[in-house]
Amino acid sequence: MKNKIAIAALIAALFAAAALWAKDANFEEQLKTAAAEVCQDIEGQVKSIAILDVHTEYWAVSDYVVDELAHYFTRRFGAGNVIAHDDFTRSLISKELDYQQSGAVSDETIQEIGRELGVDCVIIGDFDEAANSWNLFVKAVQVETKKMLCSWKGKISKKDAEVKFQIEKSKKSPRPLVASKQAAQNGAAASGAGMAVSAVMINDGGQEVSVLHPGDTIRFRVSSNTNAYLAILCVDARKEETWLPLQNNYIRAGESRVFPDIPGAVLRVEDGVFGNESVRIFAATVESDLPSQGKMMATRGFKLSSENSLTAQAEIQYRVSK
């Protein structure tokens, strides 16, 4: 009798464990787990890390994964020892034909990128679709030996709100790129056909990010291909609009400026307000053509005062998470 009870209890425990295993964790929790386990496995073996692209057809998902991993890795290894993806590291990857054709980064590519960036370890991953979930795979590779130090795999529900948001963001527009100074100058010189302004959110180390957390510094980099005046509108998760005070609202062609630009002014993410936020940058060659800085005026577009006036807009979309 006791044996039957024991067997029944064991079966019940196994079913409970199976149910727990089958339940997909949400995206953020899975990334926390991945970061914690990978950090634990590589700690003591490496001192500097580069977190590169996660191979997937959805660029915003890749950026989200890299940003989240960078957030946790920086806490463990220090800001000066962690490099997250940027235009430079992406260009190193994209120039490799094996990555373009197979969707996989070869050991030689990893070694080349790692050496170019001067790090001991490279983190890469894959995010792909399964029958009822999304699969996330992350691995750490030692640069000099090309040895895989550890790997991690997890599942995320297809109903996960963050995954849906990042996929929709990917579908709406291509991955934003920061124009280099030389490219901006070339653009300004090319037949004068219009103007373009670009902007990205960056962390304290200057790397591009799309996810912020309570207490993080809010900083963004803006560039333009023509001389222009700027106005910057911040929209928080409550849809409240605030015009950012600027010390200097004039940007020159090819210049890359970081805002806020008021000396000593630091913007930080508010705790308790989570969700999707944005920063909208308005640029005009004539200052009077900038939007009136009153509530809701930014959505009404530009009113041109002359045929020679040029205007442009850029928007940074990011997410505030716990």
N, C-alpha and C positions, 0 to 999 in steps of 0.2 A: 504493500500500500504506500509506504513511504517512498519507494522507488518510483511509483507512478506519479506521485505528487511532485517529486524532484524533477522528473522528465517533463511534466506539464509546465512547471515553472521555467525550466530551461528553454522550452519551445516558445513560451510567451516572451521571455527575455530576448530570444533571437529575433522574433517578429518585431518587437519594439525597437531593437537596434536597427533592423532592416528598414523600418519605417523612418527612423531618424536619418539614416544614411541616404534614403531616397529623396528626402525633402531637400530641395535646393535652397541654399542660403542666398540672401540678397547680395547684390553686386558689391556694395561697400564692405560688408562683413567678410566676403570671400577674399577681397583684396587685402584686408587687414590680416586675415589668416595666412595668405600667401606671403605677404611681406614679413610677418613674424617668423614663419618657418624657414624661409630662405635666409633671412638675417641670421637666425640661429645656426644654420648649417654652414654659412660662409664666414662667420665671425672668427677672427683669429687667423684666417687664411689669406685675407685680402685687406687692404687699407683704403683703396680708392675704387669707385664703381661708376660705370656709365649705364644708364637705363635707356635702351634704344626702343625702336618701334615694336609694337605688337602687331603681328601680321594678321590683317583682317580687311575686308572690303569697306569697313566703316571707319573713316579716319578719326571721327570724334570719339569712338569707343577706344581706339588705340591711344589717343591723347589722354583720355580719362584714366585708363589703366596706368600709363606711365606717370601721370601727375600724382595719382594716389600712391603708387609704389615709391615715388621720389619723396613724397611727404613723410612716409614712415621710415624709409632708409636714411633720410637726413637726420631724423631724430636719433637714430642708432649710431650712425657713422660721422655725423657732423656735416654742415653745409658745404665746407670746402672740399669734402671728399666724395661728393655725389654730383654727377653730371646727368641731367635729364635731356631728353631729345630737344633739338632745336633745328633751325634750317641747315646748320653746318653738318650735324650728325646725320640728318635725313639725306643730305646730298651725298655723303659718304656711302650710305646704303644704296641709294637709288642708282648710282653709277655702276653697281656690280650687276652684271648680266644674269648671274645665277639667281640673284634675289628677284629680279624682274621676271624671269621665266618660270621659276619653280615655286616662288613664294616662300623659299627657305633661305636663311642666311648660312653660308658655308662656314666651316671652321676657319678657313683662310680669310674670309671677309671679316669675321669676328676679330681675328688677330690683328688684321690691318687697321680696323676702326679703333680697337682698343689701344694699339700703339700710337695711332694718330692723336687720340685724346689723352694719352698718357695715364691710363688707368690699369689697375691690376685685374679687374673683373668686368665682364659685360653681361647685362641682364636682357634677355629677349623673350618673346612669347608669341603665342597663337591664340586667336579667339575665333572659334568657328561654330557652326550650327549643328546640333544633333536633333534627334527625333522630337524630343520634348523639352529640350533645354539648350543652353549655350555652354560650350566647353571652353574653359580658360586654362592654358598651359603656360607655365613660366619656368625658365631655367637660367642658371648662373654658370658662366663659362670663364675659366681662368685664361687670361690673355696669352701669356707666354707658352704655357703647355698645351693650350686648346682643350684642356680637361674639363668635363662637365662636373662642377662641384656639387650641384644638387638640382632637383627639379620638383615642381609642384603642379598638381592638376585638380581642378574643381569644376563644379557645375553651377550655373545660374539659371533661374527660372525664366522662361520666355515671357512671363507676365511681369517681370521686374520693371518697375517704373523708370529707374535710372538707365537701364539698357535701352528701353523704348525711346527715352528722351535723346540719348546720344546717337542712336540709329537715325532718328528723324532729323537731327541736326546735321548728320552726315549727308542725308539725302537732299536737304535743302540747298546746300552750297558746297563748293570744293573747300579743301583745307586752306585756311588763310595763310599767306606767306608774308613775311616782313621783307619789304624791298630794301636791298642794300643801297648804300650811299651812291655807288657807281651806277647801279640800275636806275635809281631815281633821277640822277643827273642825265643819263641817256634818255630816259622817258621825257624829261622836260625839254630836251633838245630836239626830240623827234617830231618835227613839223607842227608842234604846238597843238596837237589834236587832243584837247580836253585835259583834265587834271585827275589825279588819283591820290587818295589818302589811304594809308593802311595803319592798323593798330592791333596790338596783342597785349594780353595780360602777362605780366612777368613776376617772378618771385624775387627775393632779395639777392639771389645769385645771378639774376638776369635771364634765367631760363623761362621759356614760354610755359604757361599753365592754363588749365581750363577749369580747375576745381580749387576752391579756397575753403578754409576752415576758420572757426572762431579764433580771433586773435591774430590771424595772418595779416600781413601788410597788403594793402591794395595799391598796386603800382601798374602802370601801363605805358607802353612805348608807342609813339606816334611818328610817322614819317609821311612826307608829301613829295610829289614830283614837281611841284611848283611852289613859289612863294605864296603863302596864304595866311589868313587869319583863322583862328580856331575858336570854337565854343564846344564845351564838353558837358553832356547830360548823363547823370547816373540814375539808373532805375533799379530799385531794390526789389526783393522778392515779394514785397507788399504792393508793388507797382507804384510806389511813391517816387516822384521825380525831383531831383536836386541838381541844380547847375553847379559845376565845380568851379570854385574861385581860382583864377589863373594869375600868376605874377606877370607872365609874358604870353600873350595870345597870338604872337606872330611866329611862324615857322618858315624857314628858308628851304628852297628846293634841295633835296638830298639830305637834309638834316634829320637826325633821329633824336627825338626829345622824350624824356621820361616825365610823366605827371603822377601825382601833384608836383608842381614846380615851386611852390612857396617854401622858402627856407624854413626848416624846422617843422613843417606840417607833415603829419603822418596819418594816413587813413588806415583803420583796421576793421576787420570783419566783425560785425556785431554778433554777439552770442544770442541764441534763441530765435533768430530769424533765418530760416533755411529755405532753399529753393533756387529757382533760376533768376539770375540778375543780368544786367547788361550795362555797357557804357557806350554811348553814342557820340561819335566825333563828327562835328560839322565844320567844313572848311570852305572858305570863300576868298577870292582874290580881292574883293572889295568888302571892307569890314561891315558896312551897313547892310550887306546882303546876308549876314548871319541871322539865324532865327532870333526873334525877340525872346529874351530870357524870362519868360513868364510861364506859369504852369500850363502844361499840355501844348505849348506853342510849337514844340519840336516836331510834333507829328503833322504839322501843316505844311512842311516843306520850305523851300526857299522862294523868296520873291526877288527876282533879278531887277537891278536898277538900270542896267545898261546891257547892250548887246555884247560888250567886251568882257563882261563879268563871267567868271567860272566858279562853279560850286561842286562839292563832292561830299560824300558821307562814308563813314565806316562804323561798324558796330562790333563790339566784343561781347560775345555771349559766354557766360560762365555759370557755374553752379556753386552754391554755398552748402556744404555738408557738415554734419556733426563730426 
